[in-house]
């Protein structure tokens, strides 16, 4: 039986050897074919472009991709695709410039590279199968010994290690004696044997640790580091095939070997070593795709190990942070990164033909993004994991700000861990994490419990990142203002997200939490002072810090003040921003003014909003709305000598809309106090609602003159506000109209001066005033506004006449029309027509002349069609008399105007 087992084992080991023997003959045949193809192509170019600090990886987009081996195809670079070589040779023969058509170097996922890999695998798949067979033979040799107990554990591991070493020696012997170039029959064989040997050695070390427990984690790690170093040296000589085989096999070895361990955390060290092996090989040979393969394997295997094993979250996060730092430093072989070239963010808005970031910069960006996202996804595992995630993300952010300060191409990468840090902080509270639960329950059981330092530490971390960004701003040569903006933004953003997710004021109190915002404001004031000293007349960075300080103060006001006081405090910050702009000439203050106007508009209209203004005590309403109006007017006055069109436009529109809103609320409260009950759907309340919303809509129309990216937003808001106002006005004209609905709320007030003015004349005044003030209004919209004003004024005038004669109780149409009322309509039409006709002569307006003639014609038609039949006695006489005298007077007025105009005006206007 033992002899049979030994024979079977020899057969298994002989299969790859026989396969290799067959392949040698096939390779010799291919050699002759390759010689014929090589005669069709020129010699390979050896004058590659001069490398920069990042080597060939950092070549710009318009640099030709060399055909040399160090930037070969996605498949092993020594197997050149003959058709591609023939095309290049033909182009060179015709004098074509290949450099303008070649793709940029060190791009791994390109169509030509992927197609080259597929072509190489179709022709050379047997090399991959051979390497896989040899590697599995070594690993299964150990497992066979385990299953059958043929050898003691030490001997089994030694057999695996010996078999792996023999494969490496065999590969090296073939390489030295026969060579491994493409002109040799033994091409790729050294890589096949040596790669399988490396995988077998990794499997032997893992078996000694996982299967038998012969060595501890430390010894296993040392052994794997030794194997990795051997693979690093061999990879420099044997090419990318060996590196790829070694990497894939090394990453897969722990899953193939199997076994169990109480603490598999040490495997993160193993995967880290393998990743460094691939990065170390590629940092010298610069194949690019080996670096990508290493990082993909490192992140994928780390994630699978974390998903399969519990209790390893802390080591997993340390592993992720280590991978990102290695991806930054190893490809450029620098302890302090110095990546040159454009950033990834710059490429998003680059023009055609502009240079792309170097390959190391792209690798660093992808690795940091992967680490940040994966670390952010494990933040809720527990309190320790949350704090470790926060510290690692903050540390990675600080490292990219300070440690990578010389790397121009990495200036945008710090935003990735910084954004992940903000998300972790917010989501801990929003998702009810363990740290948040402990914080929220601090005083639930023990009132004398110690002050919880959680939110204070988080704000301090945010302030530390802000200080680091400000330090980078002082030393930056390319984007100092961007770094200053990051410094001004990060700490306040941290505090605001804590407020949204944690609501600290409910636990530690409003004033202690507001003190955090005040401290941040003081920090920003200090930064503003330093910027002012350093920049002199250039005050952009100072302005950003001042904006941040104002925002922090506003945030503190939000925490501690009541609704009215908060609104006034925010309004004061807007006027203070205008004062600072006037004193120090800080154009960015316009951003804060615009944001403040929008914020105050939201507070006055939505939260606490119009409903609060209708119900709150009158002094608070006057303080909130009147104080805001005063602040807007003060800001306008302060900005008068400055060229700030956007800020002035925002303040001007806000002042008009706030003033109208304030007066409308005061009028509503007064009328509501006079009414027997709250008439929410009365004609006057609907008219006031129309005034408010139409005023807000016209404010957005006025702000369209500012242009910019918010134009579409303003259009949308204006349309929404206008639709609400138009709906309220339509309801006032129809459902709440006392003429049409007998159950409508009664008209309050004496004749002429009553609630009909509020319901119909006041909206007409607002619409007409907006059409007159907003100079950039669309012509059709202006005409529509004029027509609506005419309709509303006519409606009000008719209802006012009816109320004068019928009173509030007789407004409904079922009460009929009295003779004095009918006569009054006629006189009113004649007077109105006469006024329009006179104004047309005075202003030489043909439109007003036609309008006057139309009104007079309407009065004439009314007299002959209605008054003669509806009036009787002296009233009918007076009606006809008034019509005749009015027409005679208008004729005389027309003649007098023509005579005053002189000879040029002899022709009557109505002919």
Secondary structure, DSSP 4 states (H G I P E B T S, - for coil): -HHHHHHHHHHHHHHHHHHHHHHHHHHHHHHHHHHHHHTTSPPPP--PPPPBTTBGGG--TTS----SGGG--SS-TTS--HHHHHHHHHHHHTT--STTTSPPTT--S-HHHHHHHHHHHHHHHHHHHHHHHHHHHHHHHHHHHHHHT-S-HHHHHHHHHHHHHHHHHHHHHHHHHH--STTSTTTTHHHHHHHHHHHHHHHHHHHHHHTS--S-HHHHHHHHHHHHHHHHHHHHHH-HHHHHHHHHHHHHHHHHH----S-TTHHHHHHHHHHHHHHHHHHHH--SHHHHHHHHHHHHHHHHHHHHSSS-HHHHHHHHHHHHHHHHHTTTT-SS----S--HHHHTTPPTTPPPPPHHHHHHHHHHHHHHHHHHTTTTS-HHHHHHHHHHHHHHHHIIIIITTT-GGGTTTHHHHHHHHHHHHHHHHHTT-HHHHHHHTHHHH-TTPPPP-HHHHHHHHHHHHHHHHHHHHHH-SS-HHHHHHHHHHHHHHHHHHHHHHH-THHHH-HHHHHHHHHHHHHHHHHHHHHHHHHHTT--HHHHHHHHHHHHHHHHHHHHHS-HHHHHHHHHHHHHHHHHHHHHH--TTHHHHHHHHHHHHHHHHHTTTHHHHHHHS-HHHHIIIIIHHHHHHHHHHHHTTTS--HHHHHHHHHHHHHHHHHHHHHHHHHHHHHHSSS--TTSHHHHHHHHHHHHHHHHHHHHHGGG-STTHHHHHHHHHHHHHHHHHHHHHHHTTT-TTT-TTSPPP-BSSSSBHHIIIIIHHHHHHHHHHHH-TT--HHHHHHHHHHHHHHHHHHHHHHHHHHHH-GGG-SGGG---HHHHHHHHHHHHHHHHHHHHHHHHHT-HHHHHHHHHHHHHHHHHIIIIIHHH--HHHHHHHHHHHHHHHHHHHHHHHHHHHHH-GGG-S-TT-
